[in-house]
Amino acid sequence: MSFQAPQDGAAKTVAARHVGVDIVVPVYNARADVERCVDAVSRHARGDWRLVLVDDASTDPQLTAMLDRLPTEQPRILLLRNEFNSGFVVSANRGMKQADGRDVVLLNSDTAVTAGFVEKLIACAYAEIACGIVSPLTNNGTICSVPEWCRYNEPPADFTLDEYGAMIERVSLRRRPEMVTAVGFCMYIRADVLRAVGYFDEANYGRGFGEENDLCQRARRAGYRVRLCDDLFVFHAGSASFNDEARVLEQAHAEVLERLNPGYHAAVHEFIRTNPLGDIQDNVRLQLRRGRGGDRAAVMYVLHVSPYRAGIGGTEYHARDKIAAMKHPRCVLAYPADGTIEVAEVFDGRVDEPLRYRFPLASPPRRDVLRDATIETLFASLLETFSIGCVHFEHMQTWPLGLWRVCHQRGMPYLFTTHDYSCVCPNVNLIHHGSMTRCACDPADVDATRSCLKAYEVFAESSLGDDPAEFLRRWRVEFRELLTHARHIVFPSAAARDLIRRYDDLPSDSGIVLSHGYESVTGNGVAFQPARQPLGDDVLRIGVVGATAYPPKGAGEVVKLMRGCRDRPIEWHVFGPADAWGFADQLRQAGLGRRLVLHGSYARETIQARLREARIDLAVLFPLWPETFCYVLSELLGAGVPVLAYPAGAIAERVRASGAGVLVDDVTAARAALEALLSDRSKLATLQEAARRHRHKTLAENAAEYDGLYRACFDPDAPGAAPAGPAAYLMMLQAARRVEQRPPAPAVIEQPSRYQARRWYPLYRALKPLIPAAARFWARRAFSGRRVRWYRRYDLSQMNGTWTPNEQMAAVAGTRRCRALRFDPRMECAGCLIPTQRAHVMRLVMRCWSDRPVFARLLWSHDAADAFGDERSIWIPLAADGVWNEYWLDLRDSDKAPAWTAAAHVNRLRLEPVNEVCEFELRDLSFGEYF
């Protein structure tokens, strides 16, 4: 009998919804399961329903007694009893025939339904006229299982079954995808299907296994479709009603199923291979990672850079510290990263364990932009997708300034923190980057403004238009609007507030001064070996701490002071990266000799122990701009180290308040202050005692202050507004997939061999940097006894027509080096035709310079139309020591071997030389085979 759709499909659907539903549960022993099943149905069933229990001659007297009571206690329950044990198929058919024209929900007795199960199954079954059979999601139902299909999934421990069902419903993509078969733990079968194709085949499937698959195949041949109800979860414990004969029955009935429905198993295998349910499974997997906190309202912190990159600054430290200390159920961070907007979702303050999402942009975000419709539209969708209750604009430098309007138009409360002076000028530290002097930032002085902003444009690689002075005027107008509509303006110091008020006519009562919190770290008992044993006790040890190499931080002033004091008994200790901006060279040219100690970069949590280990007496802080807070000062005072500083900004305010330092106007005054300390050490002891007595506001205290501000805007413990339907959750899922979880370093090495055990090998390693890479390669080949036949060799030192670089790579003048301008430099080569079965050896020769971990990545595609993807890529950890290195990989021994050999040839290659902003030089990339 073939299925014929009626003329009026809508009328047929509406009528069918009123036929009523029989919920049929075959029962055989397993009393606890049956009790749970009946209880769940009774609590959650709605509408015109009846529960039909078919007892297949159970032998448990307690169960039979309970079954006898149920119809008298609940009129909607009908009990049927078999005279003798007949098996699942016979019992199910008896119950379904009792429906007599009503739809059927066939349930295993070891299931537990969740809220709305009848309504959701009906909605799916009648979403189209051709749909006839429906199964829901479950934890244990082969292809219906989530998050891992075709296996048992333990229900999440932090959800009850009802809560888990509610979560599945809330986050559902509502795809209702077609399936090759339903699964028998729970099947909704429309009455017209039963009339058209009949019931389970008792003759062929006897005591069970395969009967539901056979019914689905008959229904599909009759024109019906089988679909997954992906907004419903039904718990399934397992085959509790079957004994050891199950395995034998399953194998035998699989053969019967294929005989009666040729090609069924091939169709199932293809379904599993292609996995059309992948989005549904991944979505549930993602939402489980979000856990119970995923439905809470949240603060969104808007940052200008990633707080997860290396070398973060004070703004990112403040946000991370605050989030960790507040321990809100959920918070969200948004920031530009690698040409996208990245979102990090943090739960219960675990700031180092975020869920991260990437949302693509047609072009990378630009700094110093007033409006950007694309980013503002994306931001609006992020507020909705992530159920944001309040926004905290921590820094706007790489966002369009008009972002506040998105919040204002939606009635979304927002806060703004003045971590620098961006509300005064795009040149956030108010320094003329040509002369390294303070800029007046006066729009009325057009010439001075234009000169300062033009120098800033060069420094920041930004563009303020043809008339920077006019841009500054419009910038301040827009920022004034932002500040006027903010629920709170937060100043990290009174000094920052007072300076900003000179430029922005803010009301005297606007803004709150909240200094940052900080925890002194003792180093946990870890001792650090100084870079060199310090000189005698008569020497004054001065620390230069932080990113002092950055010119506005006062690099030039520090060098002047060193030169002026080089004849004095002072030992200078520099903590922090000194190689940038030529700072290290300037230091070495100051004539200090062994009285200069460069300690290099440091971890934030170790700096106090390092300062104590080096016995630092005093530190200098000479930033040219009036800092708004200064974490370096917190680190120094936490270590009991007083400071010599310029009298501007928050540093001066905090030094005066603590008494732990001396304020001087210039380098000449600084030299005089040092002479006074050298001649009278008691003055230094007084300053050091003040530093030791200083009590910093703790992270917990600071978090409590901010928590009060946020709770005045919304309740972070309350459920947030649910995202607007499946599109928002699909958007979230796709963004989560874009985040590249950097895999473990592959086995990319300089071809190991037996010769490494030779006695001369340690000497060779010491001399290796002096030996040309080509000579090393030929020597290695000779000693290893392995030879390579090359099929493709690319000279990457010549940027000719073969390889096309993107705009994020720039040549370094006068050299063959390149510099990554951002984090995504790449070069591509088309028409490669590399034979994948034969070319299994890859060699990359390059060198790079960086103080951070650096990776290269090679991607390939087999067809010119294929997009590059993570599954066809290799990460290569680089030695960032500026020495030529060879990186080898035998693709046969790599987990990417199947992806490499998936086709006869590789057609296109992409090389991403580095993943950090740094300099590098390429030599060649080769593919071949050992022989």
CORDAGI-V604690 format. One record per backbone hydrogen bond with DSSP energy under -1.0 kcal/mol. NH is the residue of the N-H (numbers start at 1). CO is the residue of the C=O. If there is no record, write none. Layout:
nh=NH co=CO
nh=NH co=CO
This chain:
nh=3 co=222
nh=9 co=7
nh=12 co=8
nh=13 co=9
nh=14 co=10
nh=15 co=11
nh=16 co=12
nh=17 co=13
nh=18 co=15
nh=19 co=16
nh=21 co=48
nh=22 co=103
nh=23 co=50
nh=24 co=105
nh=25 co=52
nh=27 co=54
nh=34 co=30
nh=35 co=31
nh=36 co=32
nh=37 co=33
nh=38 co=34
nh=39 co=35
nh=40 co=36
nh=41 co=37
nh=42 co=38
nh=43 co=39
nh=44 co=40
nh=45 co=41
nh=49 co=47
nh=50 co=21
nh=51 co=76
nh=52 co=23
nh=53 co=78
nh=54 co=25
nh=55 co=80
nh=56 co=27
nh=57 co=55
nh=64 co=60
nh=65 co=61
nh=66 co=62
nh=67 co=63
nh=68 co=64
nh=69 co=65
nh=70 co=66
nh=73 co=69
nh=74 co=70
nh=77 co=74
nh=78 co=51
nh=80 co=53
nh=82 co=55
nh=91 co=87
nh=92 co=88
nh=93 co=89
nh=94 co=90
nh=95 co=91
nh=96 co=92
nh=97 co=93
nh=98 co=94
nh=99 co=96
nh=103 co=20
nh=104 co=189
nh=105 co=22
nh=106 co=187
nh=107 co=24
nh=108 co=185
nh=111 co=108
nh=112 co=235
nh=117 co=114
nh=120 co=116
nh=121 co=117
nh=122 co=118
nh=123 co=119
nh=124 co=120
nh=125 co=121
nh=126 co=122
nh=127 co=124
nh=131 co=128
nh=132 co=225
nh=133 co=225
nh=134 co=188
nh=135 co=227
nh=137 co=232
nh=138 co=144
nh=144 co=141
nh=145 co=142
nh=146 co=138
nh=150 co=142
nh=153 co=139
nh=159 co=156
nh=164 co=160
nh=165 co=161
nh=166 co=162
nh=167 co=163
nh=168 co=164
nh=169 co=165
nh=170 co=166
nh=171 co=167
nh=179 co=226
nh=186 co=183
nh=187 co=106
nh=188 co=134
nh=189 co=104
nh=190 co=132
nh=194 co=190
nh=195 co=191
nh=196 co=192
nh=197 co=193
nh=198 co=194
nh=202 co=200
nh=205 co=201
nh=206 co=202
nh=208 co=205
nh=214 co=210
nh=215 co=211
nh=216 co=212
nh=217 co=213
nh=218 co=214
nh=219 co=215
nh=220 co=216
nh=221 co=217
nh=222 co=218
nh=223 co=220
nh=224 co=219
nh=225 co=130
nh=227 co=133
nh=228 co=177
nh=229 co=135
nh=230 co=228
nh=232 co=229
nh=234 co=137
nh=235 co=112
nh=237 co=110
nh=240 co=238
nh=242 co=239
nh=246 co=243
nh=249 co=245
nh=250 co=246
nh=251 co=247
nh=252 co=248
nh=253 co=249
nh=254 co=250
nh=255 co=251
nh=256 co=252
nh=257 co=253
nh=258 co=254
nh=259 co=255
nh=260 co=256
nh=261 co=257
nh=264 co=261
nh=267 co=263
nh=268 co=264
nh=269 co=265
nh=270 co=266
nh=271 co=267
nh=272 co=268
nh=273 co=269
nh=274 co=270
nh=275 co=271
nh=278 co=275
nh=281 co=277
nh=282 co=278
nh=283 co=279
nh=284 co=280
nh=285 co=281
nh=286 co=282
nh=287 co=283
nh=288 co=284
nh=289 co=285
nh=290 co=286
nh=291 co=287
nh=294 co=291
nh=295 co=292
nh=296 co=293
nh=297 co=718
nh=298 co=387
nh=300 co=390
nh=301 co=332
nh=302 co=392
nh=303 co=334
nh=317 co=313
nh=318 co=314
nh=319 co=315
nh=320 co=316
nh=321 co=317
nh=322 co=318
nh=323 co=319
nh=324 co=320
nh=325 co=321
nh=326 co=322
nh=327 co=323
nh=331 co=346
nh=332 co=299
nh=333 co=344
nh=334 co=301
nh=335 co=342
nh=337 co=340
nh=340 co=337
nh=341 co=359
nh=342 co=335
nh=343 co=357
nh=344 co=333
nh=345 co=355
nh=346 co=331
nh=348 co=328
nh=350 co=347
nh=351 co=349
nh=353 co=350
nh=355 co=345
nh=357 co=343
nh=358 co=735
nh=359 co=341
nh=368 co=397
nh=376 co=372
nh=377 co=373
nh=378 co=374
nh=379 co=375
nh=380 co=376
nh=381 co=377
nh=382 co=378
nh=383 co=379
nh=384 co=380
nh=385 co=381
nh=386 co=382
nh=387 co=384
nh=388 co=383
nh=389 co=298
nh=390 co=298
nh=391 co=413
nh=392 co=300
nh=393 co=415
nh=394 co=302
nh=394 co=392
nh=395 co=302
nh=399 co=396
nh=401 co=369
nh=402 co=370
nh=403 co=400
nh=404 co=401
nh=405 co=402
nh=408 co=404
nh=409 co=405
nh=411 co=408
nh=412 co=407
nh=415 co=391
nh=416 co=488
nh=417 co=393
nh=418 co=490
nh=419 co=417
nh=421 co=428
nh=424 co=421
nh=425 co=421
nh=428 co=426
nh=430 co=427
nh=432 co=437
nh=436 co=432
nh=439 co=430
nh=445 co=442
nh=446 co=444
nh=449 co=445
nh=450 co=446
nh=451 co=447
nh=452 co=448
nh=453 co=449
nh=454 co=450
nh=455 co=451
nh=456 co=452
nh=457 co=453
nh=458 co=454
nh=459 co=455
nh=460 co=456
nh=462 co=457
nh=471 co=467
nh=472 co=468
nh=473 co=469
nh=474 co=470
nh=475 co=471
nh=476 co=472
nh=477 co=473
nh=478 co=474
nh=479 co=475
nh=480 co=476
nh=481 co=477
nh=482 co=478
nh=483 co=479
nh=484 co=480
nh=485 co=481
nh=487 co=414
nh=490 co=416
nh=491 co=512
nh=497 co=493
nh=498 co=494
nh=499 co=495
nh=500 co=496
nh=501 co=497
nh=503 co=500
nh=504 co=500
nh=506 co=504
nh=510 co=507
nh=512 co=489
nh=514 co=491
nh=518 co=697
nh=526 co=523
nh=539 co=536
nh=540 co=569
nh=542 co=571
nh=543 co=618
nh=544 co=573
nh=546 co=575
nh=548 co=546
nh=550 co=547
nh=553 co=550
nh=554 co=551
nh=558 co=554
nh=559 co=555
nh=560 co=556
nh=561 co=557
nh=562 co=558
nh=563 co=559
nh=564 co=560
nh=565 co=561
nh=566 co=563
nh=568 co=565
nh=570 co=568
nh=571 co=540
nh=572 co=595
nh=573 co=542
nh=574 co=597
nh=575 co=544
nh=576 co=600
nh=583 co=580
nh=584 co=578
nh=586 co=582
nh=587 co=583
nh=588 co=584
nh=589 co=585
nh=590 co=587
nh=595 co=592
nh=596 co=593
nh=597 co=572
nh=599 co=574
nh=606 co=603
nh=610 co=606
nh=611 co=607
nh=612 co=608
nh=613 co=609
nh=614 co=610
nh=615 co=612
nh=616 co=611
nh=617 co=541
nh=618 co=541
nh=619 co=642
nh=620 co=543
nh=621 co=644
nh=624 co=552
nh=627 co=625
nh=635 co=631
nh=636 co=632
nh=637 co=633
nh=638 co=634
nh=639 co=635
nh=640 co=637
nh=641 co=636
nh=643 co=660
nh=644 co=619
nh=645 co=662
nh=646 co=621
nh=648 co=646
nh=650 co=627
nh=652 co=648
nh=653 co=649
nh=654 co=650
nh=655 co=651
nh=656 co=652
nh=657 co=653
nh=658 co=654
nh=659 co=655
nh=662 co=643
nh=664 co=645
nh=670 co=666
nh=671 co=667
nh=672 co=668
nh=673 co=669
nh=674 co=670
nh=675 co=671
nh=676 co=672
nh=677 co=673
nh=678 co=674
nh=679 co=675
nh=680 co=676
nh=683 co=680
nh=685 co=681
nh=686 co=682
nh=687 co=683
nh=688 co=684
nh=689 co=685
nh=690 co=686
nh=691 co=687
nh=692 co=688
nh=693 co=689
nh=694 co=690
nh=702 co=698
nh=703 co=699
nh=704 co=700
nh=705 co=701
nh=706 co=702
nh=707 co=703
nh=708 co=704
nh=709 co=705
nh=710 co=706
nh=711 co=707
nh=712 co=708
nh=713 co=710
nh=714 co=710
nh=718 co=715
nh=720 co=295
nh=725 co=723
nh=729 co=725
nh=730 co=726
nh=731 co=727
nh=732 co=728
nh=733 co=729
nh=734 co=730
nh=735 co=731
nh=736 co=732
nh=737 co=733
nh=738 co=734
nh=741 co=739
nh=742 co=740
nh=748 co=746
nh=749 co=888
nh=751 co=749
nh=756 co=753
nh=757 co=754
nh=758 co=755
nh=761 co=758
nh=764 co=760
nh=765 co=761
nh=766 co=762
nh=767 co=763
nh=768 co=764
nh=770 co=767
nh=771 co=768
nh=776 co=772
nh=777 co=773
nh=778 co=774
nh=779 co=775
nh=780 co=776
nh=781 co=777
nh=782 co=778
nh=783 co=779
nh=784 co=780
nh=785 co=781
nh=789 co=929
nh=791 co=927
nh=792 co=927
nh=794 co=925
nh=796 co=794
nh=796 co=923
nh=797 co=923
nh=800 co=798
nh=804 co=828
nh=806 co=826
nh=809 co=806
nh=810 co=819
nh=812 co=817
nh=815 co=812
nh=818 co=920
nh=819 co=810
nh=820 co=918
nh=821 co=808
nh=827 co=911
nh=828 co=804
nh=829 co=909
nh=832 co=907
nh=834 co=906
nh=836 co=904
nh=839 co=835
nh=840 co=838
nh=841 co=928
nh=842 co=889
nh=843 co=926
nh=844 co=887
nh=845 co=924
nh=846 co=885
nh=847 co=921
nh=849 co=919
nh=850 co=880
nh=856 co=876
nh=857 co=912
nh=858 co=874
nh=859 co=910
nh=860 co=872
nh=861 co=908
nh=866 co=863
nh=872 co=869
nh=874 co=858
nh=876 co=856
nh=878 co=854
nh=881 co=879
nh=882 co=848
nh=885 co=846
nh=887 co=844
nh=888 co=749
nh=889 co=842
nh=891 co=840
nh=893 co=890
nh=894 co=891
nh=897 co=894
nh=900 co=896
nh=901 co=897
nh=906 co=834
nh=907 co=861
nh=908 co=861
nh=909 co=829
nh=910 co=859
nh=911 co=827
nh=912 co=857
nh=918 co=916
nh=920 co=818
nh=921 co=847
nh=923 co=845
nh=925 co=794
nh=926 co=843
nh=927 co=792
nh=928 co=841
nh=929 co=789
nh=931 co=787
